[in-house]
Amino acid sequence: MRASRRRFEELVGQALDAIPDELARLIDNCAVVVEEWPTPEQLEDSDVPDGELLFGIYEGIDLPSRSPLDYAGVLPDRIVIFMGPHLDVCETDEELAEEILTTVVHEVAHHFGIDDRRLHELGWG
């Protein structure tokens, strides 16, 4: 599928807007960015098996793990949404929007300390 970076970023914005306000207000010191493809280091840091696509990654210290003693003065955490893998697997704009939503929710959940096992149980794996 083809989509401009602008359109992709619009869909990421829509996915973020879909997060309930009660949860969105709790997101703290976390930037959401779009990149084309994961770096080798990001692939290595992820739990994605070799040969599978990485759609997004949370880089930082999740909220439950933070303490005032070790989290003061740090750069913002990052949620990175990868454009290339999404475009590779989606065939329509609707599919793309749905896959981006799933990825954004998945990575935001990591920010809140929810692990992959629990996300799979909840249907967001």
trRosetta pair geometry for C-beta under 8 A, 3 or more apart (Angstrom, degrees):
i j d omega theta_ij theta_ji phi_ij phi_ji
1 87 5.1 -134 72 -159 85 70
1 88 7.9 -113 29 -45 81 8
1 90 4.9 -48 13 93 149 80
1 91 5.7 -174 -65 -123 113 22
1 92 7.3 -122 -110 -34 137 14
1 95 7.8 -172 -53 74 159 117
1 96 6.4 -143 113 -64 158 121
2 87 7.0 51 -99 -159 25 123
3 7 4.6 -116 -178 85 99 126
3 8 5.2 120 114 -57 120 87
3 11 7.9 -4 166 -5 154 136
3 83 7.9 -136 76 -164 104 105
3 87 6.1 -147 26 -103 97 110
3 93 7.3 124 -94 -107 123 80
3 96 6.3 114 -35 -156 154 169
4 7 4.6 98 55 6 81 99
4 8 6.9 -144 95 -4 44 87
5 8 5.5 -55 -148 39 34 114
5 9 6.2 33 154 -18 67 106
5 34 7.0 151 -162 113 90 140
5 83 6.7 -39 -115 -109 74 162
6 9 5.9 -57 -148 38 28 109
6 10 6.5 34 151 -23 63 104
7 10 5.5 -50 -151 31 34 116
7 11 6.6 33 152 -17 65 102
7 93 8.0 -77 170 -128 130 107
8 11 5.8 -56 -155 35 32 110
8 12 6.6 34 148 -19 65 103
8 34 6.2 129 120 -154 113 152
8 83 5.0 28 -177 -122 164 109
8 86 7.3 130 -138 80 114 140
8 87 7.7 -55 -92 -58 128 107
8 96 7.7 -91 -111 170 74 129
8 100 7.6 175 -161 -93 71 142
9 12 5.4 -48 -147 35 38 114
9 13 6.4 43 151 -21 65 102
9 34 5.4 -114 -90 -5 85 152
10 13 5.6 -54 -153 36 32 115
10 14 6.5 34 149 -20 65 103
11 14 5.5 -47 -146 34 36 113
11 15 6.5 39 152 -21 64 102
11 96 6.3 -48 -142 128 171 100
11 97 5.1 -130 -144 -106 116 71
11 100 4.8 94 135 52 112 166
12 15 5.6 -52 -151 34 33 113
12 16 6.5 33 150 -18 64 104
12 32 6.8 179 162 145 120 123
12 34 5.9 -144 -23 -69 162 114
12 81 5.4 174 -113 57 127 161
12 100 5.8 -111 -83 -177 59 128
12 104 6.5 149 -149 -77 70 127
13 16 5.7 -54 -149 36 33 111
13 17 6.3 35 151 -20 65 106
14 17 5.5 -53 -147 37 33 114
14 18 6.6 40 151 -28 63 102
14 97 6.8 -28 86 -146 138 106
14 100 8.0 72 66 100 95 129
14 101 7.8 -57 106 -78 90 96
15 18 5.6 -51 -154 25 33 116
15 19 7.8 47 147 -32 58 88
15 97 7.6 -178 -63 -168 96 67
15 100 5.1 -132 -46 126 144 94
15 101 4.3 -162 -120 -99 104 59
15 103 7.7 2 -179 64 165 78
15 104 3.9 130 136 21 130 155
15 105 7.3 -113 180 -34 106 77
16 19 6.0 -36 -168 6 43 113
16 24 7.5 97 174 -119 78 118
16 32 6.3 -167 -83 42 135 169
16 104 6.1 -118 -65 -171 63 144
18 101 6.2 -5 53 -133 155 111
18 104 8.0 105 53 89 108 136
19 23 5.4 -104 169 84 101 114
19 24 4.7 126 104 -68 112 97
19 27 8.0 44 127 -33 157 130
19 104 7.6 -115 -51 135 111 114
19 105 7.3 169 -90 -100 93 75
19 108 6.3 -117 -104 174 142 174
20 23 5.0 79 69 14 86 101
20 24 6.8 -161 93 -10 39 92
21 24 5.4 -56 -134 39 33 113
21 25 6.1 38 165 -25 67 104
22 25 6.4 -54 -155 28 22 111
22 26 7.4 15 148 -15 54 109
23 26 5.7 -63 -160 33 40 112
23 27 7.3 53 146 -36 69 89
23 108 7.5 79 147 153 123 130
23 112 7.7 -47 -157 -70 105 143
24 27 5.9 -35 -161 5 42 113
26 63 7.4 7 156 -103 101 163
26 112 7.4 51 114 -100 125 106
27 30 5.3 -92 177 47 98 124
27 108 6.8 -58 -94 -146 121 101
27 111 6.2 23 -128 130 86 150
28 63 6.5 97 38 -102 114 105
29 74 7.6 85 159 81 144 92
29 76 4.8 -152 174 -121 70 75
29 77 6.2 88 114 9 81 85
30 60 6.6 -137 -110 31 91 168
30 76 5.8 169 -97 -180 18 100
30 77 4.4 -23 -108 70 81 101
30 78 7.1 172 -160 -84 68 18
30 79 6.3 46 169 -15 110 98
30 111 5.5 12 -105 -130 164 138
31 76 4.6 89 -15 113 97 140
31 77 7.3 178 23 85 66 48
31 78 5.3 -22 68 -109 90 71
31 79 7.3 -160 96 29 44 69
32 78 7.6 139 -98 -163 27 60
32 79 4.6 -18 -109 67 75 106
32 81 6.9 25 -177 -10 93 108
32 104 7.5 28 -143 -132 139 99
33 78 6.0 -25 17 -159 112 109
33 79 7.3 155 24 80 62 54
33 80 5.5 -21 72 -109 90 69
33 81 7.4 -174 92 25 40 74
34 80 7.6 129 -114 -162 18 62
34 81 5.2 -34 -105 72 70 93
34 82 7.8 144 -160 -100 62 18
34 83 5.8 58 180 -49 106 104
35 38 7.4 100 95 -82 125 40
35 80 5.4 -8 12 -167 115 112
35 81 7.6 150 26 72 65 43
35 82 5.9 -31 77 -106 81 66
35 83 7.1 -148 97 4 31 91
36 82 7.0 11 121 -157 22 76
36 83 5.4 -49 -125 51 41 109
36 84 5.2 54 168 -34 68 109
37 82 5.9 60 -124 -158 28 117
37 83 7.8 -71 -53 56 52 73
37 84 4.4 -5 -78 25 85 146
37 85 7.3 114 -121 -29 71 85
38 42 4.0 -128 -166 89 100 126
38 43 5.1 124 119 -54 129 80
38 46 7.4 -30 -157 -17 159 138
38 54 4.6 11 -20 75 152 131
38 57 6.7 92 -112 -17 119 132
38 80 7.6 117 -100 114 80 133
38 82 5.5 -50 -41 -87 79 146
38 85 7.8 15 -7 -25 99 127
39 42 4.7 99 49 4 75 100
39 43 7.1 -137 94 -3 42 85
40 43 5.7 -54 -150 37 34 113
40 44 6.3 35 152 -20 66 107
41 44 5.6 -54 -148 37 32 113
41 45 6.2 28 154 -17 66 108
42 45 5.7 -56 -143 40 31 109
42 46 6.3 34 156 -28 64 107
42 54 6.7 172 129 116 103 159
42 57 5.4 -154 -167 3 108 167
42 59 7.8 -68 -117 -70 96 122
42 80 7.2 -69 -135 71 146 149
43 46 5.8 -56 -149 28 30 112
43 48 6.7 -76 -150 63 71 116
43 54 5.9 -151 -104 -14 72 145
45 57 7.1 78 92 -160 110 140
45 59 7.7 46 121 -103 154 93
46 54 5.2 154 16 -117 176 132
46 57 5.7 -96 -84 -105 109 115
47 116 6.0 -99 63 -27 154 161
48 52 4.9 -138 179 84 98 108
48 53 7.3 -94 -167 94 146 22
48 54 4.7 -134 -5 -82 161 89
49 52 5.0 68 65 5 79 122
53 85 3.9 145 -180 -143 123 121
53 88 6.6 -170 -102 69 153 135
53 89 6.8 -149 42 -36 161 126
54 57 6.4 11 170 -52 121 104
54 82 6.2 74 104 12 78 152
54 85 6.3 -164 68 -41 42 163
55 81 7.2 -14 155 -151 72 67
55 82 5.9 -150 -161 49 29 99
55 85 5.1 -129 -93 99 60 132
55 86 6.1 88 -139 -66 96 83
55 99 7.0 -124 -143 165 145 101
55 102 8.0 12 117 93 158 96
55 103 4.4 -118 131 -106 120 129
55 106 8.0 68 83 57 118 144
56 79 6.6 9 180 179 117 84
56 80 6.1 171 -153 89 67 56
56 81 4.8 -19 -101 -106 108 57
56 82 6.2 -158 -77 6 48 81
56 103 4.2 127 -9 179 131 108
56 104 7.2 167 -84 -73 170 39
56 106 6.6 135 66 78 126 111
56 107 4.6 -86 132 -52 130 133
57 79 7.6 178 87 -151 41 48
57 80 5.1 -2 54 54 85 103
57 82 7.8 49 -3 -30 90 108
57 107 6.9 63 101 -115 7 119
58 62 7.5 47 140 -79 140 90
58 77 7.0 7 -176 167 84 117
58 78 7.5 168 -155 90 43 52
58 79 5.5 -17 -104 -103 71 75
58 107 4.7 162 -59 -159 94 82
58 110 3.8 -168 13 96 157 135
58 111 5.8 -148 -142 -56 136 71
59 77 6.3 173 91 -167 56 71
59 78 4.5 0 57 58 106 94
59 79 7.8 -176 22 -79 71 28
59 80 6.7 32 -3 -8 113 109
60 76 7.4 -46 -101 151 140 48
60 77 2.5 -11 -72 -125 171 101
60 78 6.3 148 -39 20 110 53
60 111 7.3 22 69 -114 125 79
61 65 5.2 -124 -177 91 88 112
61 66 5.3 114 123 -78 118 83
61 70 7.8 -175 -137 115 168 104
61 71 6.1 -136 79 -104 148 108
61 74 7.5 44 14 95 124 167
61 77 6.6 -130 34 -82 54 119
62 65 5.0 77 62 14 78 108
62 66 7.4 -137 96 -25 38 88
62 110 6.3 -113 -93 157 117 60
62 111 5.9 168 -128 -164 75 24
62 112 6.7 -17 -167 81 105 9
62 113 4.2 134 145 -79 136 67
63 66 5.9 -50 -151 12 34 116
63 111 6.4 55 -21 152 97 67
63 112 5.7 -12 26 -125 124 42
63 113 5.8 -96 55 -28 79 104
64 112 7.6 57 -20 170 96 47
64 113 3.9 28 14 -77 118 158
65 113 6.8 155 -18 -103 87 109
66 70 7.4 -151 -153 78 53 87
66 71 4.2 22 -155 -54 98 157
67 70 5.3 54 60 28 93 91
67 71 6.2 149 59 -1 38 104
68 71 6.6 -69 -111 49 20 93
68 72 6.2 41 -176 -51 60 104
69 72 7.4 -48 -157 -4 10 108
71 74 5.8 -73 -164 9 55 127
77 111 6.5 144 108 -120 149 98
79 104 7.4 77 150 -137 141 63
79 107 4.3 117 -146 140 112 132
79 108 6.7 -4 -96 -68 158 60
79 110 8.0 144 -106 61 100 111
79 111 6.8 -54 -64 -51 115 121
80 107 7.9 -158 44 -139 43 156
81 86 7.6 17 168 -33 93 138
81 100 6.7 49 -167 -145 139 88
81 103 5.8 109 -128 121 97 131
81 104 6.6 -13 -85 -77 131 79
81 107 7.3 -129 -74 7 80 156
82 85 5.0 47 105 20 117 107
82 86 6.8 161 96 -12 66 93
83 86 6.0 -71 -156 40 32 111
83 87 6.1 21 159 -15 72 112
84 87 6.0 -64 -146 39 27 105
84 88 6.3 31 157 -26 65 108
85 88 5.5 -53 -148 30 33 117
85 89 6.7 8 165 -4 66 108
86 89 6.7 -76 -153 43 26 93
86 90 5.9 0 167 -3 68 123
86 96 6.1 83 160 -143 108 84
86 99 5.5 158 -140 109 93 128
86 100 6.2 39 -136 -72 148 82
86 103 7.3 -80 -84 -15 116 153
87 90 6.4 -65 -125 45 26 98
87 96 7.3 20 -94 -114 55 119
89 99 6.9 150 87 -122 113 162
90 95 4.2 169 -150 110 94 109
90 96 4.2 117 145 -75 163 72
90 99 5.5 -128 -72 11 121 144
91 95 5.7 50 45 32 65 156
92 95 4.6 100 54 5 79 102
92 96 6.9 -140 97 -5 44 87
93 96 5.5 -53 -148 36 33 115
93 97 6.4 35 153 -21 66 103
94 97 5.8 -51 -148 34 31 111
94 98 6.4 29 154 -17 63 107
95 98 5.8 -59 -150 38 30 110
95 99 6.2 26 155 -17 67 108
96 99 5.9 -57 -144 38 29 107
96 100 6.2 29 157 -18 65 108
97 100 5.9 -56 -146 37 28 110
97 101 6.4 32 154 -22 63 106
98 101 5.7 -52 -150 33 30 114
98 102 6.5 32 153 -19 63 104
99 102 5.7 -51 -150 35 33 113
99 103 6.4 32 152 -18 65 106
100 103 5.7 -56 -148 38 33 111
100 104 6.1 32 155 -19 68 106
101 104 5.9 -55 -143 37 29 109
101 105 6.2 26 159 -15 65 108
102 105 6.1 -58 -147 39 26 108
102 106 6.1 30 154 -23 63 111
102 124 6.4 -179 -156 -150 78 71
103 106 5.6 -56 -147 35 29 116
103 107 6.3 19 160 -12 66 108
104 107 6.1 -61 -146 41 28 103
104 108 6.1 27 157 -17 66 110
105 108 5.8 -56 -142 40 28 110
105 109 6.2 36 154 -26 63 106
105 124 5.4 -105 112 -145 116 132
106 109 5.8 -57 -156 30 26 115
106 110 7.0 28 147 -20 60 100
106 119 5.8 74 -133 -164 82 147
106 124 5.2 -180 -84 154 78 102
106 125 7.4 104 -114 -121 121 18
107 110 5.5 -44 -155 27 40 114
107 111 7.0 49 145 -22 63 97
108 111 5.3 -45 -159 26 41 119
108 112 6.9 31 147 -9 66 103
109 112 5.7 -61 -155 43 37 107
109 114 4.0 -56 168 58 97 128
109 119 5.7 129 104 -94 153 112
109 124 6.5 113 -15 108 156 149
110 113 7.5 68 -173 -64 34 11
110 114 6.5 -92 -78 62 34 70
110 115 7.7 67 -113 -104 75 33
114 118 5.1 -112 -169 85 89 128
114 119 5.9 109 135 -60 111 88
114 122 8.0 -16 179 8 140 145
115 118 5.4 92 59 15 71 100
115 119 7.0 -131 106 -6 36 94
116 119 5.4 -57 -144 38 34 114
116 120 6.3 36 158 -22 68 102
116 125 6.6 77 -172 -128 78 92
117 120 6.0 -56 -155 33 28 110
117 121 6.7 29 148 -18 62 105
118 121 5.4 -51 -151 35 37 116
118 122 6.3 29 153 -13 67 109
119 122 5.7 -62 -147 44 32 107
119 124 4.5 -83 -170 81 88 94
119 125 5.1 132 115 -81 90 65
120 123 7.7 54 -175 -67 30 18
120 124 7.6 -103 -72 63 25 53
120 125 3.4 41 -96 -69 70 141
122 125 7.9 138 58 -35 70 80
